């Protein structure tokens, strides 16, 4: 494998991470823990498969993925903000709900407990970069991080998101509609992370049970490792994806056991949280909607 | 707050949750073209209605009691242990390793303490890491325990598949000593179900934890830190000490739960036996309101749902119960603060 193939493969693996991390940064910056990324992605993947299967067009799947992601995000936001439920508990429940609902409807729609039938994806021609360049979700994945960074640091809405994530009471006192800013941030995070799931399902031309396989947590790890800065989080996504590409390359050579490369994102995140290589400090009001 | 008010606040949310779960369940069942009544009847018959099904409920409730107690202990100290799954797995793995070193034919009662120590050690180490990182560096235990789940499970996967597995399987060789008796060995109707003597360990664990939390100084300190860490610190409690101890003990409890599978059921460690038990442990602690008795009852509820899924699979997909379990968690977590608010509003208008 030459260097270009390595980069192309890394990008291919990174796209769902980039999408989920971009969504997750929005949610976390607004003060809502993004434990739910895994659920948004899984729901999005299922929505994409159903939409694309029913309409015979991948774009319909993409829209369906955003709708499912937004619906799960709405449930999360309502529970955490309106009902002041504990974010961690609700987040876990949303992930379990996404697993349960996708399994149930997989049986109901496709009479299978493992996978959907083949669905249309963005049929590209060629391999490597050519195949990637013909997939619009790859383009969205590449630009979503800079876009979120721009929104976060260059627009009034971004300023408000950061304000409600750091000090909601102060934000409210200067007239920021804290609740509305948060709902919008969480809804957007669900839609964008749902796109990450859509990429997975359309890339593989089917939905398979549990196909996100912890990618939402890798994206969360990237956010923390990137110290809640969207650009750094995006770089962390690329780093983790490169490690995965390396793991695939080394398979069969037994140079390093694949399990140890799998651990890299999680170990790095723990180290970053412990402050051993530059402290990762979360938004001050993160996770505290229950007590506000 | 008087006793009646406390009980109201504790009992009402689970009922609201079950009601909501039943409504969602009805919708799912109807979407599959079945009658809810028939499905619920089958669910009850397949779980509490016959000895085998009940045995399976008890078996699953045993594991969930351990992970529920682990999560509940953490929450009493204000700490969220999301790592019960990997702690359970590590406990089972360490117990299996010790078992592989023991010669055949030692009576179960003699080597049981050794197994408990090994399982508690395995889970305790996994729990102590986030505890120390929190106490020493302030690293948030929620994220660390989640991330550690992946690290530990990958490590156990490596050790099992590269070092100690039986070829072409994902499990270790069978242990030659320490197998715990199953209920089916004494009561014929239970034959075939996995329920085993680990149930007694789970009950003992619940009682010991109750005693520790509510009858010892250490337990009092732990609860004080959970309620008001600053006040506790001011009163001379070492918050850092409570933090790492609570998470280490929490991990150890989850780890001992691994014996249910390793000593009580299969007599070997197998990849993936702990899958899902950690997250359900959170649900169990939540519904059981972090009280050992509540946790035991909640473990029975969630075990009934798990086993009930298999019982109704002929009519509706067993995956329905995955949805119901999530709905119960969502409903309890949203209704606890809501019920409290409503009850307090009503009381303040009454008085």
Interface residues (C-beta under 8 A of the other chain):
Chain A: X33 X35 X75 X79 X83 X84 X85 X86 X88 X89 X90 X92 X93 X94 X95 X96 X97 X99 X100 X101 X103 X104 X106 X107 X108 X113 X214 X217 X220 X221 X224 X257 X259 X260 X262 X263 X266 X267 X269 X270 X273 X274 X275 X276 X282 X287 X290
Chain B: X28 X31 X32 X80 X82 X133 X136 X137 X138 X139 X140 X142 X143 X144 X146 X147 X148 X150 X151 X154 X155 X157 X158 X162 X279 X282 X283 X286 X317 X319 X320 X321 X322 X323 X324 X325 X326 X327 X329 X330 X333 X334 X335 X336 X337 X338
